[in-house]
């Protein structure tokens, strides 16, 4: 019985060594992805923030339009942005009320 226990302990030590080597390999593989994934995470956070701030996005678009277009172009783009904002706000309110009624059921 002592031999069997000794074999089990030896096998356990070998397996622990293999596990440690695999962890080290995995750590090295993941390390090169840490920086790109951090950038992607930050970009996702900015995207989520901008999705919740349509007025801010509209103002940024308006500034770009002001720099690139004349007054008539500015008015045309401004009207289009305003209509787009109103349209998206109406859709958002419909979806929000639809979710509330679906949750009540």
TAQUIDA-V113085 format. One record per pair of residues at least 24 apart in sequence whose C-alpha atoms are under 6 Angstrom apart, sorted by sequence separation. I is the first residue (numbers start at 0). J is the second residue. D is the distance in whole Angstrom. If there is no record, write none. Layout:
# TAQUIDA-V113085
I,J,D ; I,J,D
This chain:
# TAQUIDA-V113085
none
